[in-house]
Amino acid sequence: MPSLIDIRRRIRAVKSTQQITKAMKMVAAANLRRSQERMLNARPMARQIVRVLSDLAARVDPSTHPLLAQPDLSDGDQVLLIVLTADKGMCGGFNASIIRAASNYIVEHRAQEVTLGVIGRRGRDFFRRRGYPTRFELVNFTRKPGYEHAQAIAREVIAAFTSRKADRVFLAYNEFKSVLQQRIVINQLLPMPKAHFEQGDPTAMVDYLFEPSPQRIFDEVLPRLVEFEIFTALLESAAAQNAAQMVAMDNATKNSGEVIDALTLTMNKVRQAAITREIIEVVSGAEAL
Amino acid sequence: MALPAHLALEIVTPDRAIVHDSVDEVQVPGSEGYFGVLPGHTPMLAMLQVGQLWYRKGSEKFYLSVAFGVAEVMPDRVIILADIAERAEEIDVDRAQSALHRAEQNMATRDQDLERARVSLLKAISRLNVAHRARTRG
């Protein structure tokens, strides 16, 4: 039986842990609200960029652009897989599940040559330790991703694709479904899926001015679409990360509450046992007289 | 064909929608020069450069500083997809001023990154101009 003092000390320790997890949960909840707001703020751009593109695609032949070429996926192709992880842990299975999904993807696509682009320190450490071939790594912004980060990633991606070092680019990230649910998605980033360009009504407009030229504008808008898709994925991943952390910290707080209850019960039992023992000692001492 | 009376103006950046309004006139910094848009403008797609954009609503004019992106003009709407866009009253003059100095210094000393310094110089100038407009008007 541990002594009373030991148990008291443990209760105190668990309590201070609980305070920390509670505070972390609160912080995660605040961050979650903020990142959800940023996701909402990005929506108008998403709507408009698709609209402009489909108007554009109705007038320019999309198949001429290098970012739209559609090579078939065959054996020996180079695939670039971008994995969005978090910089820090303490968020339940968030990092583990995305890393597992990426590793499974690599195993399933053994015929292709998969290289990685890793975002977030957790993923970087994991893949580096195991010596996976990595094209680029970017860390220290996953909690508050800015558009400039999306641009940096897009630059790498487009450079790899246009120099034919990657025939295909995929993006793997945690999609924010709800606070309790994240879903892992692996999206094809490049070449762009044709679906983006199939709507649009070519009947409506007769003449359309382009300044400077349709081709230049296409060159300008397409990379922006890539950037923007990466940006939304970064925002989703940040929201999912905050949600996962909030849930994990909530569970931790609950668990430590249970531990404290159990310890308090043991402490009371020990104390009661000590009192009983003392009384027995006194009584038997009196009887002996 | 009857001309539409107003333009539906949408200015969006990756992090937010800045303007969503019905306006009478817009002037946009296109890559080939500034151009004005009135309701009934012919459909057009233009690239943007760093500069100031204004739109008029009744007799009131609103100024913004924008940088890079594309504009889609339709007879009854204008969509601006910009990388950066700021309203005149949001601009931090001191920061813009110090960015201007930095850019000037960079242009004077380091020539390897001339293009970047040039762009930040233009941005700082445009932001200062726009902020200045907002002040003198009010």
Interface residues (C-beta under 8 A of the other chain):
Chain A: R38 N41 A42 P44 M45 Q48 I49 R51 V52 D55 L56 Y147 A150 M205 D207 Y208 L209 F210 E211 P212 P214 R216 I217 E220 V221 R224 E227 F228 F231
Chain B: E10 V12 T13 P14 D15 R16 A17 H20 G30 S31 E32 F35 T42 P43 M44 L45 A46 M47 G69 V70 E72 I79 L81 D83
